[in-house]
Amino acid sequence: MPTVFRAGGFRFFFYSNEGDPREPVHIHIERGDMEAKFWINPGVRVAYNDGFNAKVLREIADLIEANKERIEEAWGGFFG
């Protein structure tokens, strides 16, 4: 599970086996025993959430938006 970056106590990462066919660009986020998945395009939005409250999800979305290019580059670099 390649980690793209860490911020605010969160780990932003991909699963190395993202399915076949591979899903569109997205990022997984974890902190403690909580995890969420966000789609990146055509806008940052929650794909699923397991434990984060609405305020924290907004914080995560802001971090993703601020690092969107970094996430897309890491996705392309890892998955080709």
Buried (B, 14 or more C-beta within 10 A) or exposed (E): EEEBBEBEEBBBBBEEEBEEEEEEBBBBBBBEEBBBBBBBEEEBEBBEBEEBEEEBBEBBBEBBEEBBEBBBEBBEEEEE
